[in-house]
Amino acid sequence: LWADAASDGSVLYLASFDGKVYAVDVGTGARASTWAGPFDTEDLIKSSPVIVGDVLVVATESGTVFGLDLATGEQRWDSDLEAKVFASLVSSGGNVFISAQDDRLRALDGATGREDWSVGLGQ
């Protein structure tokens, strides 16, 4: 594991360096029974995932962002930022905020993955 976990109080959501996202029951340490198995992003994950409503949002190193159903682990949406992501994600007000290697800060809608806005930093 490279990044911090996210938790909804009963399940830990772990984004692993192997590109997989795991759900672990905090009471037993077993994989969460509602998830069919780990979700495979097929890319490295270095940033911490966040929970936005009933969606777990995780970004891969190459810049693909996934929205996963918090209960089942099924993919709801994906968005390609076309820039590498190393920083942890932040959620607020239904959005997820992502700082990428292209020096842009983006706000994505947590429910749909749609980009609400993007601004250049340090320019």
N, C-alpha and C positions, 0 to 999 in steps of 0.2 A: 504494500500500500504506500502511496505517495502523499495523498491528500487527506484532510480531515473528513470525518463522516458527517452525515446529516441524520437527524432523528425526528420522528414524530411522537416520541415518548414510548412507543412499544416496539418499534423497529429501527435498527440502525441501517442506513443506506451507505454502502462503501463503494467508492469508485477506485478501481485498482489500476496499477501501472500496466497490468496485462490487458487493459482495455475493457474489462468486464465490470458491471455494476452488480453488487450483491446486496441482498436484503436479509438481515439477521435479526431474529427475535431476541430482544434484550433480556427476556426472562429465562430463556433456555440456552441461548447461544446457537441454536439450530437455524438453518435457513428458514426464512418466513414461509409459512405453508401456503400463502396466497400467491406467491411468485412461482411461476413454472420452473424457473432456473435463473442463473445470472443472465443479464442482458449484455450482449456482446457488441461493443461499438466498433470493433475491428481497428482500433487505433489506441495510442497511448493516452492515458488520462493523468494529468498532473494537477488539475484544479479541483477544489472541493465542490461537491454538488450542493444544491439548495432546494428547499421545498417551497413551492409557490402554490398555495391552495391544495389541490389534490394531485399536483404534478411534481415529480422529481426532475429537476433540470441538471444536466451534466454536459460539460463541454470537453471535447477531445483536444489533444495537442494541435492537430492540424486545423481546428476551427469549426468542426461540425458540432452543433449543439442539439441535444436530444431532449425532448419532453416525454417522460415516462409516466404512465398511470401509477400513482402511488400505491394503490391496492394490489395491482396485478403485475406490474413491471412491463406491461405491453407498451410499445411505442405509440405515442399520440401524434408527434410531429418531429421534424428535424429542420434545421436551418444551417446553411453554410455561410460562415462569416468571411471566408477567404483570407483568413489571417490566423496565425497560431495563437493559442490561448494557454497561458501558464498560470495566470492569477486566479484566485478563488472567486466564485460567483457571489453576488449579493442580491437578496430579494427585498422588495418593499412595494407595498400598494398593488400587488398583482403583477408586478414586473420583475424581470431578472436583469441585472446590470452586469455587463461583461466588458472588461478591459482586455484588448487584444494587442498583439505585437505590432500592429500597424498604427499604434498610438491613437486609437479611436475608442471611445466609450460608447457602448450601445445599450439601449433599453429594448428588451424583447418582451412581448406580452407572454406571461407565463402559461396561459391557457392555450394559445395558438402558435406561439413561436414567431409571430409577425413582428418585424422590427418597427417599433414606435418612433424611435429617433436614433441618431448617431451624431457624435460630435468629435472633432479632432482635438487632441490634447497636446500641449507643449509645442504648438506651432506658432 
